[in-house]
Amino acid sequence: MNDLPGRNRLRAVTPEMRDAGRRLRANPTPAERRLWNALSNGQLDGLRFRRQHVVGTFVYDFYCPAHRLVVELDGAVHEDPDTAEHDVLRQEAIENTGRCVLRFRNEEVLRDLRGVLGRILAACRG
């Protein structure tokens, strides 16, 4: 799987980050679980997404490689000013790699999944 020679080096993934991604995949939040149920297996217009996808020192909540789209879900912890500042810097770093970042609050996913999926689809269609 990911133990092929050189495979992780393409994304500069350390064993610690790989393990972090695995832990996050094993313990999704209710909002992550709900969104993944709608995105997995190409259910959204045939688009393929990965969840808790590790790239370098980042773990993307959801990632569509074909459209270089990162989807991030934010819970209550992201309201903290220090966390919010970190989120801005992290998003800038991700966008500097040529990826687009969409952010949604957990409550939005739980309350209006159809609207969230529409915005994701619109971002992929460009």
Secondary structure, DSSP 8 states (H G I E B T S, - for coil): -TTSTTTGGGTT--HHHHHHHHHHHHS--HHHHHHHHHHGGGTTTT---EEEEEETTEEEEEEEGGGTEEEEEE-GGGGSHHHHHHHHHHHHHHHTTT-EEEEEEHHHHHH-HHHHHHHHHHHHH-
